[in-house]
């Protein structure tokens, strides 16, 4: 079969716009990196395009049987903040925010620093849904927006050991794996996520982008890229940063500090209302302050976007003292996710060797959470190395510890998505495809919004030759979540196994479009149309989607001030 791959781009051109936007709302002040528990974090796409997708795949109108539902949360009495985020008339509209956010994500998704670890993606998005549900109950400005103005949040991980998180336009939030690894509880992770959610709900990016010019974006992006490159090549980094405009960054920082304080207040309210430990915020802030004090040495002051001042930390501590103390232990899943985050940022084989020693050391610690992380991490390394029996042994050790930690009456969850997904993957690797499928299906019933469970089920079905079952489920899921690459990638694989050439290329085209590789996406749809074998409705819908992609490509080029290639 013919695959058309996207042309390589330089790192600077691919990340310019994305990194500029990250600068404005970075959480910790460390260098950011441009880079999917459970999650119905679908993106609102063009309605005509979505209709075409549905017709092309002949999907039912109803959502899939495992369609996501939001769990009810207990409400907490608190003061309701006004919506302070409605910017002036010439700032970005909510629709424009989403457009720019999707444009940036199309640049980030194919980046090697973007994490494709599905249990990690599930964990982050499940947490975000819990926080957002609390924000809606608090009636915080922007949380209950309907229609085109609603934010469809999506949280993703970036493979970077620095402690950082950032918000992008339209509800996209990025977390560095280093932040997850350094956190000591899921409440600490939630405190950062609540902060970034506050940025989005108060529309800080829309206000910040008011009257910004392309030249300013490029100048600021060069400065941040210099900070990002510092650990790899200090000489090149210094050259990049010296070429920027310090005045522009100083002006940006002056505004952003106000936004940080506002996001702190809103994030605290969301954290408290969602049932997490509010003491997670000041404790994590203090560790971040120490980290920035170490990591920022040698970096020009104007690149340190949002210093964690003692005033901010003191304010968080004061707020925490006003709340009734309650014991909120971390979920057992948090420790599995920490291990997966370490794996994501390990990189090379030498990194895995060092990481194995780290996990071995953790498995011998007295704290049960560290033991869980250690044994599960050892299972992941053995799995990566193809040592399946050893992986199963370590996984069982982790499962036994998790069951011990989740004693009857404990608020800690007793089932783990990560454990079950790894068990399904190991069974599949040993040729026990039916067992792998049963585990995956049971996990999907327990976590109907999970991307990892859905992917595990499809992989097992394809291994068993149940191609039609896989295609039927994927068509429904891709129709309800058309902006999720994982479903289009698996759908292309399934159509390939079924020998359906035009629909294979159609699915590949949708995948490439979500990665911003418009020429490759358009070429895939042309191949799909000329391959033959598509029925009338599929063919006409492919034609309509092809025209839509061409229009989107032209619009994006116009936004960037470029011309389409001849």
GIGI-V285650 format. One record per residue. N is the residue number from 1. RES is the residue in three letters. PHI is phi in whole degrees, 0 to 359 (NA if undefined). OMEGA is omega in degrees with one decimal (NA if undefined). NEAR is the number of other C-alpha atoms within 10 Angstrom. Layout:
n->[N N]
res->[RES RES]
phi->[PHI PHI]
omega->[OMEGA OMEGA]
near->[NEAR NEAR]
This chain:
n->[1 2 3 4 5 6 7 8 9 10 11 12 13 14 15 16 17 18 19 20 21 22 23 24 25 26 27 28 29 30 31 32 33 34 35 36 37 38 39 40 41 42 43 44 45 46 47 48 49 50 51 52 53 54 55 56 57 58 59 60 61 62 63 64 65 66 67 68 69 70 71 72 73 74 75 76 77 78 79 80 81 82 83 84 85 86 87 88 89 90 91 92 93 94 95 96 97 98 99 100 101 102 103 104 105 106 107 108 109 110 111 112 113 114 115 116 117 118 119 120 121 122 123 124 125 126 127 128 129 130 131 132 133 134 135 136 137 138 139 140 141 142 143 144 145 146 147 148 149 150 151 152 153 154 155 156 157 158 159 160 161 162 163 164 165 166 167 168 169 170 171 172 173 174 175 176 177 178 179 180 181 182 183 184 185 186 187 188 189 190 191 192 193 194 195 196 197 198 199 200 201 202 203 204 205 206 207 208 209 210 211 212 213 214 215 216 217 218 219 220 221 222 223 224 225 226 227 228 229 230 231 232 233 234 235 236 237 238 239 240 241 242 243 244 245 246 247 248 249 250 251 252 253 254 255 256 257 258 259 260 261 262 263 264 265 266 267 268 269 270 271 272 273 274 275 276 277 278 279 280 281 282 283 284 285 286 287 288 289 290 291 292 293 294 295 296 297 298 299 300 301 302 303 304 305 306 307 308 309 310 311 312 313 314 315 316 317 318 319 320 321 322 323 324 325 326 327 328 329 330 331 332 333 334 335 336 337 338 339 340 341 342 343 344 345 346 347 348 349 350 351 352 353 354 355 356 357 358 359 360 361 362 363 364 365 366 367 368 369 370 371 372 373 374 375 376 377 378 379 380 381 382 383 384 385 386 387 388 389 390 391 392 393 394 395 396 397 398 399 400 401 402 403 404 405 406 407 408 409 410 411 412 413 414 415 416 417 418 419 420 421 422 423 424 425 426 427 428 429 430 431 432 433 434 435 436 437 438 439 440 441 442 443 444 445 446 447 448 449 450 451 452 453 454 455 456 457 458 459 460 461 462 463 464 465 466 467 468 469 470 471 472 473 474 475 476 477 478 479 480 481 482 483 484 485 486 487 488 489 490 491 492 493 494 495 496 497 498 499 500 501 502 503 504 505 506 507 508 509 510 511 512 513 514 515 516 517 518 519 520 521 522 523 524 525 526 527 528 529 530 531 532 533 534 535 536 537 538 539 540 541 542 543 544 545 546 547 548 549 550 551 552 553 554 555 556 557 558 559 560 561 562 563 564 565 566]
res->[UNK UNK UNK UNK UNK UNK UNK UNK UNK UNK UNK UNK UNK UNK UNK UNK UNK UNK UNK UNK UNK UNK UNK UNK UNK UNK UNK UNK UNK UNK UNK UNK UNK UNK UNK UNK UNK UNK UNK UNK UNK UNK UNK UNK UNK UNK UNK UNK UNK UNK UNK UNK UNK UNK UNK UNK UNK UNK UNK UNK UNK UNK UNK UNK UNK UNK UNK UNK UNK UNK UNK UNK UNK UNK UNK UNK UNK UNK UNK UNK UNK UNK UNK UNK UNK UNK UNK UNK UNK UNK UNK UNK UNK UNK UNK UNK UNK UNK UNK UNK UNK UNK UNK UNK UNK UNK UNK UNK UNK UNK UNK UNK UNK UNK UNK UNK UNK UNK UNK UNK UNK UNK UNK UNK UNK UNK UNK UNK UNK UNK UNK UNK UNK UNK UNK UNK UNK UNK UNK UNK UNK UNK UNK UNK UNK UNK UNK UNK UNK UNK UNK UNK UNK UNK UNK UNK UNK UNK UNK UNK UNK UNK UNK UNK UNK UNK UNK UNK UNK UNK UNK UNK UNK UNK UNK UNK UNK UNK UNK UNK UNK UNK UNK UNK UNK UNK UNK UNK UNK UNK UNK UNK UNK UNK UNK UNK UNK UNK UNK UNK UNK UNK UNK UNK UNK UNK UNK UNK UNK UNK UNK UNK UNK UNK UNK UNK UNK UNK UNK UNK UNK UNK UNK UNK UNK UNK UNK UNK UNK UNK UNK UNK UNK UNK UNK UNK UNK UNK UNK UNK UNK UNK UNK UNK UNK UNK UNK UNK UNK UNK UNK UNK UNK UNK UNK UNK UNK UNK UNK UNK UNK UNK UNK UNK UNK UNK UNK UNK UNK UNK UNK UNK UNK UNK UNK UNK UNK UNK UNK UNK UNK UNK UNK UNK UNK UNK UNK UNK UNK UNK UNK UNK UNK UNK UNK UNK UNK UNK UNK UNK UNK UNK UNK UNK UNK UNK UNK UNK UNK UNK UNK UNK UNK UNK UNK UNK UNK UNK UNK UNK UNK UNK UNK UNK UNK UNK UNK UNK UNK UNK UNK UNK UNK UNK UNK UNK UNK UNK UNK UNK UNK UNK UNK UNK UNK UNK UNK UNK UNK UNK UNK UNK UNK UNK UNK UNK UNK UNK UNK UNK UNK UNK UNK UNK UNK UNK UNK UNK UNK UNK UNK UNK UNK UNK UNK UNK UNK UNK UNK UNK UNK UNK UNK UNK UNK UNK UNK UNK UNK UNK UNK UNK UNK UNK UNK UNK UNK UNK UNK UNK UNK UNK UNK UNK UNK UNK UNK UNK UNK UNK UNK UNK UNK UNK UNK UNK UNK UNK UNK UNK UNK UNK UNK UNK UNK UNK UNK UNK UNK UNK UNK UNK UNK UNK UNK UNK UNK UNK UNK UNK UNK UNK UNK UNK UNK UNK UNK UNK UNK UNK UNK UNK UNK UNK UNK UNK UNK UNK UNK UNK UNK UNK UNK UNK UNK UNK UNK UNK UNK UNK UNK UNK UNK UNK UNK UNK UNK UNK UNK UNK UNK UNK UNK UNK UNK UNK UNK UNK UNK UNK UNK UNK UNK UNK UNK UNK UNK UNK UNK UNK UNK UNK UNK UNK UNK UNK UNK UNK UNK UNK UNK UNK UNK UNK UNK UNK UNK UNK UNK UNK UNK UNK UNK UNK UNK UNK UNK UNK UNK UNK UNK UNK UNK UNK UNK UNK UNK UNK UNK UNK UNK UNK UNK UNK UNK UNK UNK UNK UNK UNK UNK UNK UNK UNK UNK UNK UNK UNK UNK UNK UNK UNK UNK UNK UNK UNK]
phi->[NA 266 247 250 262 290 291 293 237 287 299 296 293 287 255 308 293 298 292 301 290 297 305 297 233 294 281 258 93 276 302 264 230 287 258 NA NA 129 185 266 251 291 254 290 258 295 297 295 295 295 297 298 301 297 292 297 263 52 272 291 289 289 291 296 302 265 301 294 228 268 280 286 239 287 275 236 294 197 281 270 279 288 282 264 260 280 279 292 293 261 274 293 281 297 296 294 305 294 299 291 298 295 298 294 295 295 275 281 304 281 292 298 279 284 276 256 287 289 299 295 298 300 301 295 283 296 297 296 296 297 293 293 298 295 298 293 293 282 58 293 306 92 290 256 298 244 69 293 274 284 270 254 294 218 248 227 254 241 285 205 282 287 268 199 206 207 248 243 300 84 100 273 231 252 238 288 299 299 292 294 296 281 291 255 201 290 295 292 298 295 295 290 294 297 299 293 297 298 303 292 296 271 58 297 292 298 292 289 277 302 67 288 252 299 299 295 302 294 298 293 299 300 294 291 299 296 295 296 278 305 289 264 208 302 294 296 297 298 295 296 288 293 276 272 249 296 298 298 290 299 298 296 293 302 288 293 297 296 297 298 296 295 294 301 294 292 301 296 299 297 299 295 291 271 91 278 281 291 287 295 291 297 297 289 302 295 292 295 299 296 295 292 296 274 285 274 299 89 264 308 300 285 268 279 294 221 298 276 287 296 297 295 295 298 297 296 297 298 295 296 291 276 257 298 294 216 275 236 290 291 290 297 299 304 288 293 292 300 295 293 295 298 298 297 265 292 79 288 296 294 296 293 296 296 293 300 296 298 295 298 294 297 296 259 286 289 287 294 297 292 297 300 299 296 291 293 298 297 295 294 293 298 298 300 273 80 268 293 298 295 298 296 296 293 296 295 299 296 295 299 293 296 293 293 290 259 294 306 90 284 286 290 298 266 253 238 299 298 301 292 296 296 297 295 295 292 297 295 294 271 85 268 295 296 295 300 294 298 297 297 295 295 294 293 295 285 231 296 267 288 285 297 292 298 294 297 295 296 300 290 296 294 295 275 81 271 295 297 298 296 296 300 294 293 299 294 290 293 288 280 229 291 258 249 300 303 287 293 295 291 292 298 296 291 297 297 294 276 77 267 294 299 286 298 290 299 296 298 300 295 297 296 298 290 266 78 269 301 302 293 296 296 295 298 290 295 296 300 288 268 291 82 103 280 281 300 292 296 296 293 288 298 300 296 292 298 297 295 297 298 293 298 298 298 298 291 297 296 301 269 68 244 247 293 297 287]
omega->[-176.4 175.4 175.7 -177.5 -178.3 178.2 177.5 178.2 174.4 -179.3 -177.0 -177.7 -176.9 -172.3 -171.5 -177.2 -177.5 -176.7 177.3 -178.9 177.3 -178.1 -172.2 -172.8 176.6 -170.7 -167.0 -175.5 175.8 179.3 178.6 -177.7 179.0 177.0 NA NA 168.9 174.9 164.1 -178.3 -176.2 -179.3 178.1 178.1 176.8 -173.3 179.0 179.5 -179.8 177.2 178.2 178.1 -179.1 -179.4 -177.6 -178.2 -179.3 -177.3 174.9 179.7 -176.2 172.7 -178.6 -177.5 179.8 -178.2 -176.6 170.9 179.3 179.0 -179.7 179.1 176.8 -179.0 179.8 177.4 -179.9 178.9 -179.7 177.5 174.2 176.2 -178.2 -170.7 -178.4 -172.3 178.8 -172.4 -176.7 174.0 -178.2 169.5 178.1 178.3 178.0 176.6 -178.3 -179.7 -179.5 177.6 178.4 178.2 178.9 -179.0 176.6 175.9 -175.4 -171.8 180.0 -178.1 -179.6 178.2 177.5 -178.0 175.5 179.2 -171.8 175.9 176.1 176.7 178.6 -178.1 -177.9 -176.9 173.2 177.4 -179.6 178.5 177.4 179.0 -177.9 177.1 177.2 178.8 178.4 178.9 176.4 -178.2 176.5 -177.5 177.4 -174.8 -177.0 178.1 -178.3 174.3 -175.1 -180.0 -177.7 175.2 172.7 -171.7 172.2 179.4 -178.7 -178.6 177.4 -178.9 -178.5 -175.6 178.3 -178.3 -173.8 172.1 -176.7 177.6 177.2 179.4 171.0 176.5 175.6 -178.9 179.6 176.9 171.0 178.8 179.1 178.3 -179.6 -179.8 -176.5 -179.9 179.7 176.7 176.7 175.2 177.5 176.0 -179.4 179.2 177.2 -179.6 176.2 176.9 -179.7 175.8 175.9 175.7 -176.6 -175.9 178.7 172.5 -178.9 179.3 179.4 178.5 -175.6 -178.0 178.8 175.0 175.9 179.8 179.3 -179.8 178.6 177.8 -177.0 179.8 -179.0 179.4 178.3 179.7 -177.6 176.7 175.6 177.8 178.9 -177.8 -173.6 -176.8 -177.3 -176.9 -175.6 -178.5 179.5 -179.7 -179.6 179.4 179.1 -175.0 -178.7 -178.5 -176.0 -178.6 -176.6 -178.1 -179.8 -179.5 178.3 177.4 -179.3 -177.7 -179.5 177.5 -171.2 177.8 175.4 178.9 178.7 -179.7 178.3 178.3 175.5 -176.6 -179.0 179.1 178.8 178.1 179.8 -178.7 -179.3 -176.5 -177.9 174.1 175.3 179.3 -177.2 177.3 176.4 -177.1 -178.3 178.5 -179.8 177.4 -178.7 177.8 177.1 179.3 177.6 -178.9 -179.5 178.1 179.0 -170.7 -174.0 179.8 179.4 179.6 179.9 -174.1 -176.2 175.2 178.3 -164.6 -175.1 -178.4 178.5 -174.6 177.0 178.0 179.6 -179.6 179.0 178.9 177.7 179.4 178.2 179.8 -179.2 -179.6 179.8 -177.1 178.2 -177.9 177.2 -179.3 -178.4 179.8 177.4 172.7 178.9 179.9 -179.4 -177.3 174.0 -178.7 175.9 178.6 179.5 177.2 175.8 178.9 -177.7 -176.1 -177.8 176.5 -169.8 177.8 176.6 175.7 177.9 178.5 177.0 -178.3 177.1 176.7 177.6 179.9 178.5 177.6 178.4 -178.5 -179.2 179.6 -179.5 -178.8 -174.9 178.1 178.2 177.1 178.6 179.3 -177.9 -177.8 177.9 176.5 176.7 176.4 179.8 179.2 178.1 176.6 178.6 -178.1 179.0 178.6 -168.6 -180.0 178.3 177.9 -179.8 179.1 179.0 178.3 178.7 176.0 178.8 179.5 179.0 179.0 179.4 178.2 177.2 179.6 -177.7 -179.5 179.0 -178.5 179.4 178.1 178.9 -178.9 -174.7 178.5 -179.3 176.0 -177.5 178.5 -175.7 179.3 178.8 177.9 178.1 180.0 179.4 177.4 178.8 179.7 179.2 179.3 178.3 -172.0 179.8 177.3 178.3 -180.0 -179.3 178.3 -178.3 -179.9 177.7 178.8 179.3 175.5 179.6 -178.6 -173.0 179.2 -171.5 173.1 -177.6 -179.7 177.4 179.6 178.7 178.7 -179.6 179.6 178.4 178.8 178.6 178.4 179.6 -179.1 179.0 -172.4 -178.3 176.7 -179.9 -178.1 -179.5 179.9 -177.4 178.3 -180.0 -178.6 178.8 178.7 179.6 179.0 -172.6 -178.4 179.7 -175.3 -173.8 -178.3 178.9 178.8 178.2 178.6 175.9 178.4 -179.3 177.7 177.5 179.0 179.4 -179.3 178.9 -172.2 -176.5 -178.0 174.1 -179.4 175.9 180.0 176.7 178.3 178.1 177.9 -178.9 179.2 179.5 176.3 179.0 179.4 -173.9 179.0 178.9 178.8 179.4 179.2 178.0 178.8 174.6 176.7 179.8 -177.2 -176.2 -175.4 -175.9 178.6 177.7 177.4 -173.6 -176.8 177.8 -178.8 -178.9 179.3 174.7 176.7 -179.4 179.3 177.3 178.5 179.7 178.0 179.2 178.1 179.6 179.0 178.9 180.0 -179.0 176.3 179.2 177.7 -177.6 179.5 -178.5 176.7 176.6 178.4 -177.3 NA]
near->[8 8 12 18 14 15 8 8 9 7 11 13 12 20 22 21 21 25 28 23 24 25 29 26 27 24 27 24 24 27 28 27 28 28 25 26 27 27 28 24 24 15 20 19 14 11 9 12 18 19 13 23 24 21 19 24 22 15 20 13 11 10 15 19 11 16 14 16 10 12 9 9 14 11 16 15 10 11 9 14 13 11 14 14 20 18 17 11 9 11 18 22 18 18 15 15 22 25 17 21 19 24 18 25 22 20 21 22 20 19 17 12 18 21 24 18 18 26 25 32 23 28 23 27 25 22 21 23 22 21 26 23 22 25 28 16 19 21 16 24 21 22 22 18 14 9 8 11 16 18 25 15 20 21 25 25 27 29 24 26 18 23 25 24 30 26 28 30 30 28 25 24 24 26 28 26 28 22 25 29 22 18 20 19 23 24 25 26 24 27 28 27 27 29 27 29 28 31 28 26 27 25 26 27 26 23 20 19 18 14 10 10 9 12 9 15 18 19 20 28 26 25 28 29 24 26 28 19 18 19 11 10 12 16 11 13 21 18 13 20 24 13 13 19 15 18 10 14 20 15 11 18 21 12 14 21 17 13 23 24 16 18 25 24 18 24 26 25 28 31 28 22 24 25 18 25 24 30 23 25 26 21 16 21 24 16 15 23 18 11 16 19 14 10 16 16 9 11 18 14 12 19 23 21 25 22 20 22 11 12 10 18 19 14 14 21 18 12 17 19 11 8 12 7 11 11 8 17 14 19 22 25 25 25 27 26 28 27 25 24 26 24 21 22 21 18 12 8 10 10 12 18 12 12 21 20 13 15 23 17 14 21 23 14 13 9 10 19 24 21 23 30 28 30 28 32 32 27 29 24 22 20 20 13 12 13 14 20 14 16 25 21 16 22 26 17 18 26 19 13 18 27 16 12 19 17 12 10 6 11 15 18 15 16 17 20 25 25 19 22 24 24 20 27 22 23 20 20 14 11 12 16 21 16 15 27 25 14 22 29 20 14 25 24 14 15 22 22 23 28 25 29 31 27 20 24 26 26 25 26 22 21 17 15 14 16 20 15 13 22 22 16 19 27 23 23 21 26 26 22 21 23 21 21 21 18 26 27 18 23 27 25 20 27 21 17 16 16 12 17 21 27 28 26 28 30 28 29 32 29 26 25 22 23 23 24 22 22 20 22 29 25 20 28 26 18 21 27 23 11 14 12 14 18 11 10 14 23 20 16 21 25 18 16 24 24 15 17 21 15 12 15 20 16 13 19 13 12 10 11 9 11 10 10 5 3]
